[in-house]
Protein backbone atom coordinates (compact mmCIF):
# COMPACT_ATOMS: atom_id res chain seq x y z
CA UNK A 1 0.00 0.00 0.00
CA UNK A 2 1.40 3.35 -1.02
CA UNK A 3 1.25 6.18 1.50
CA UNK A 4 -0.05 9.38 -0.04
CA UNK A 5 1.89 12.55 0.42
CA UNK A 6 0.31 15.30 2.46
CA UNK A 7 -0.05 18.72 0.93
CA UNK A 8 -0.46 20.86 4.05
CA UNK A 9 2.30 23.10 2.73
CA UNK A 10 -0.05 24.52 0.12
CA UNK A 11 -2.26 26.06 2.82
CA UNK A 12 0.11 28.98 3.67
CA UNK A 13 0.72 29.64 -0.03
CA UNK A 14 -2.87 30.76 -0.61
CA UNK A 15 -2.81 33.77 1.77
CA UNK A 16 0.79 34.46 0.75
CA UNK A 17 -0.17 34.76 -2.93
CA UNK A 18 -3.15 36.95 -1.99
CA UNK A 19 -0.97 39.25 0.15
CA UNK A 20 1.73 39.53 -2.50
CA UNK A 21 -0.81 40.06 -5.29
CA UNK A 22 -2.48 42.88 -3.36
CA UNK A 23 0.82 44.77 -3.11
CA UNK A 24 2.04 44.33 -6.69
CA UNK A 25 0.66 42.17 -9.48
CA UNK A 26 4.20 41.37 -10.69
CA UNK A 27 4.79 39.28 -7.59
CA UNK A 28 2.47 36.66 -9.04
CA UNK A 29 5.53 35.67 -11.08
CA UNK A 30 6.76 34.10 -7.84
CA UNK A 31 3.96 31.48 -7.88
CA UNK A 32 5.91 28.87 -9.92
CA UNK A 33 8.90 29.32 -7.63
CA UNK A 34 6.61 29.00 -4.60
CA UNK A 35 5.17 25.74 -5.89
CA UNK A 36 8.66 24.38 -6.51
CA UNK A 37 9.64 25.55 -3.01
CA UNK A 38 7.16 23.09 -1.56
CA UNK A 39 8.82 20.24 -3.44
CA UNK A 40 12.54 21.08 -3.12
CA UNK A 41 14.24 22.77 -0.20
CA UNK A 42 16.80 24.59 -2.40
CA UNK A 43 13.99 26.16 -4.41
CA UNK A 44 12.45 27.15 -1.09
CA UNK A 45 15.59 29.06 -0.20
CA UNK A 46 15.49 30.80 -3.59
CA UNK A 47 11.82 31.63 -3.07
CA UNK A 48 12.57 33.07 0.37
CA UNK A 49 15.39 35.19 -1.10
CA UNK A 50 13.19 36.41 -3.96
CA UNK A 51 10.37 37.28 -1.56
CA UNK A 52 12.69 39.15 0.77
CA UNK A 53 14.28 40.96 -2.18
CA UNK A 54 10.81 42.08 -3.26
CA UNK A 55 10.06 43.39 0.23
CA UNK A 56 13.36 45.25 0.32
CA UNK A 57 12.88 46.62 -3.21
CA UNK A 58 9.43 47.97 -2.40
CA UNK A 59 10.59 49.17 1.04
CA UNK A 60 7.83 47.19 2.66
CA UNK A 61 8.11 46.14 6.25
CA UNK A 62 6.10 46.22 9.39
CA UNK A 63 3.40 43.71 10.08
CA UNK A 64 2.79 43.15 6.35
CA UNK A 65 6.42 42.24 5.70
CA UNK A 66 6.53 40.04 8.77
CA UNK A 67 3.36 38.22 7.71
CA UNK A 68 4.70 37.63 4.20
CA UNK A 69 8.00 36.25 5.52
CA UNK A 70 6.23 34.10 8.13
CA UNK A 71 3.98 32.56 5.48
CA UNK A 72 6.94 31.95 3.17
CA UNK A 73 8.95 30.20 5.90
CA UNK A 74 5.87 28.27 6.95
CA UNK A 75 5.27 27.01 3.40
CA UNK A 76 8.89 25.93 2.98
CA UNK A 77 9.12 24.15 6.33
CA UNK A 78 5.71 22.53 5.95
CA UNK A 79 6.88 21.28 2.56
CA UNK A 80 9.80 19.62 4.31
CA UNK A 81 7.47 18.08 6.88
CA UNK A 82 5.21 16.86 4.06
CA UNK A 83 8.13 15.18 2.32
CA UNK A 84 9.24 13.50 5.54
CA UNK A 85 5.66 12.46 6.40
CA UNK A 86 6.12 13.97 9.84
CA UNK A 87 3.52 13.45 12.54
CA UNK A 88 0.92 16.15 13.08
CA UNK A 89 2.60 17.26 16.31
CA UNK A 90 5.55 18.55 14.31
CA UNK A 91 3.21 20.77 12.31
CA UNK A 92 1.74 22.19 15.52
CA UNK A 93 5.23 22.89 16.89
CA UNK A 94 6.18 24.66 13.66
CA UNK A 95 3.03 26.78 13.68
CA UNK A 96 3.56 27.69 17.36
CA UNK A 97 7.18 28.63 16.75
CA UNK A 98 6.34 30.77 13.72
CA UNK A 99 3.40 32.39 15.51
CA UNK A 100 5.78 33.54 18.23
CA UNK A 101 7.26 36.01 15.74
CA UNK A 102 4.19 38.26 16.02
CA UNK A 103 4.36 38.86 19.80
CA UNK A 104 8.12 39.20 19.46
CA UNK A 105 7.67 41.87 16.78
CA UNK A 106 5.12 43.73 18.90
CA UNK A 107 7.41 43.53 21.94
CA UNK A 108 10.35 44.86 19.94
CA UNK A 109 8.29 47.68 18.45
CA UNK A 110 7.16 48.73 21.94
CA UNK A 111 10.66 48.54 23.41
CA UNK A 112 12.58 50.13 20.55
CA UNK A 113 11.77 53.79 21.40
CA UNK A 114 12.99 53.27 24.97
CA UNK A 115 16.26 51.47 24.18
CA UNK A 116 19.35 52.50 22.22
CA UNK A 117 19.69 50.87 18.81
CA UNK A 118 22.44 48.44 19.84
CA UNK A 119 20.48 47.10 22.77
CA UNK A 120 17.41 46.53 20.60
CA UNK A 121 19.59 44.45 18.27
CA UNK A 122 21.01 42.52 21.20
CA UNK A 123 17.51 41.91 22.55
CA UNK A 124 16.34 40.71 19.15
CA UNK A 125 19.31 38.33 18.96
CA UNK A 126 18.54 37.03 22.44
CA UNK A 127 14.91 36.40 21.51
CA UNK A 128 16.06 34.60 18.38
CA UNK A 129 18.29 32.31 20.45
CA UNK A 130 15.44 31.62 22.88
CA UNK A 131 13.14 30.79 19.95
CA UNK A 132 15.76 28.46 18.49
CA UNK A 133 16.22 26.69 21.83
CA UNK A 134 12.46 26.32 22.16
CA UNK A 135 12.17 24.73 18.74
CA UNK A 136 15.18 22.50 19.37
CA UNK A 137 13.90 21.29 22.72
CA UNK A 138 10.37 20.74 21.41
CA UNK A 139 11.60 18.77 18.42
CA UNK A 140 13.78 16.39 20.40
C-alpha positions in Angstrom: 0.0 0.0 0.0 1.4 3.4 -1.0 1.2 6.2 1.5 0.0 9.4 0.0 1.9 12.5 0.4 0.3 15.3 2.5 0.0 18.7 0.9 -0.5 20.9 4.0 2.3 23.1 2.7 0.0 24.5 0.1 -2.3 26.1 2.8 0.1 29.0 3.7 0.7 29.6 0.0 -2.9 30.8 -0.6 -2.8 33.8 1.8 0.8 34.5 0.7 -0.2 34.8 -2.9 -3.1 36.9 -2.0 -1.0 39.3 0.1 1.7 39.5 -2.5 -0.8 40.1 -5.3 -2.5 42.9 -3.4 0.8 44.8 -3.1 2.0 44.3 -6.7 0.7 42.2 -9.5 4.2 41.4 -10.7 4.8 39.3 -7.6 2.5 36.7 -9.0 5.5 35.7 -11.1 6.8 34.1 -7.8 4.0 31.5 -7.9 5.9 28.9 -9.9 8.9 29.3 -7.6 6.6 29.0 -4.6 5.2 25.7 -5.9 8.7 24.4 -6.5 9.6 25.5 -3.0 7.2 23.1 -1.6 8.8 20.2 -3.4 12.5 21.1 -3.1 14.2 22.8 -0.2 16.8 24.6 -2.4 14.0 26.2 -4.4 12.5 27.1 -1.1 15.6 29.1 -0.2 15.5 30.8 -3.6 11.8 31.6 -3.1 12.6 33.1 0.4 15.4 35.2 -1.1 13.2 36.4 -4.0 10.4 37.3 -1.6 12.7 39.2 0.8 14.3 41.0 -2.2 10.8 42.1 -3.3 10.1 43.4 0.2 13.4 45.3 0.3 12.9 46.6 -3.2 9.4 48.0 -2.4 10.6 49.2 1.0 7.8 47.2 2.7 8.1 46.1 6.3 6.1 46.2 9.4 3.4 43.7 10.1 2.8 43.1 6.4 6.4 42.2 5.7 6.5 40.0 8.8 3.4 38.2 7.7 4.7 37.6 4.2 8.0 36.3 5.5 6.2 34.1 8.1 4.0 32.6 5.5 6.9 31.9 3.2 8.9 30.2 5.9 5.9 28.3 7.0 5.3 27.0 3.4 8.9 25.9 3.0 9.1 24.2 6.3 5.7 22.5 6.0 6.9 21.3 2.6 9.8 19.6 4.3 7.5 18.1 6.9 5.2 16.9 4.1 8.1 15.2 2.3 9.2 13.5 5.5 5.7 12.5 6.4 6.1 14.0 9.8 3.5 13.5 12.5 0.9 16.1 13.1 2.6 17.3 16.3 5.5 18.6 14.3 3.2 20.8 12.3 1.7 22.2 15.5 5.2 22.9 16.9 6.2 24.7 13.7 3.0 26.8 13.7 3.6 27.7 17.4 7.2 28.6 16.8 6.3 30.8 13.7 3.4 32.4 15.5 5.8 33.5 18.2 7.3 36.0 15.7 4.2 38.3 16.0 4.4 38.9 19.8 8.1 39.2 19.5 7.7 41.9 16.8 5.1 43.7 18.9 7.4 43.5 21.9 10.4 44.9 19.9 8.3 47.7 18.5 7.2 48.7 21.9 10.7 48.5 23.4 12.6 50.1 20.6 11.8 53.8 21.4 13.0 53.3 25.0 16.3 51.5 24.2 19.3 52.5 22.2 19.7 50.9 18.8 22.4 48.4 19.8 20.5 47.1 22.8 17.4 46.5 20.6 19.6 44.5 18.3 21.0 42.5 21.2 17.5 41.9 22.6 16.3 40.7 19.1 19.3 38.3 19.0 18.5 37.0 22.4 14.9 36.4 21.5 16.1 34.6 18.4 18.3 32.3 20.4 15.4 31.6 22.9 13.1 30.8 20.0 15.8 28.5 18.5 16.2 26.7 21.8 12.5 26.3 22.2 12.2 24.7 18.7 15.2 22.5 19.4 13.9 21.3 22.7 10.4 20.7 21.4 11.6 18.8 18.4 13.8 16.4 20.4 
